[in-house]
């Protein structure tokens, strides 16, 4: 019996395995929630706060797809994270990270009261609709990210803001 090692001819088992992998990738592709990559920062600013330090005001644009809305209605809590990083550029090494802050949001649905519960850090509130909860998350206001001594005057700083669905807190 002769064995062929030509790359153009794959055995039937290899072709079947490739087809199964391709089918699996195509089937699992839509499972990744749309908000994971589709959120975008519409506007953002870092300004001195009233009580000292610096605060971020930002508007985020995102929508929950049908799968995420369905998951909410079936009792799954969705967690979102706003992350702010302030760096001071250095010519001799990597940028120095001055501030690294996270603001966590949680949205859940309560079927008995037919209301949504929005958690922002340790603050919780009930809202009547999912649209109201999403609008609240889309507007980040007066989020204190740095103390007055963290940011040096006269030196440029780079600020990065990211908003995403926290996939690590989704149930398996």
Secondary structure, DSSP 8 states (H G I E B T S, - for coil): ------TT---HHHHHHHHHHHHHHHHHHTTS-THHHH-EEEEEEEEE-TTSSEEEEEEEE----HHHHHHHHTT--EEEEEEEEEEE--SSSS-EEEEEEEEEEEEEEETTTTEEEEEETTEEEEES-HHHHHHHHHEEEEEEEE-TTTS-TTS-EEEEEEEEE-GGGS--
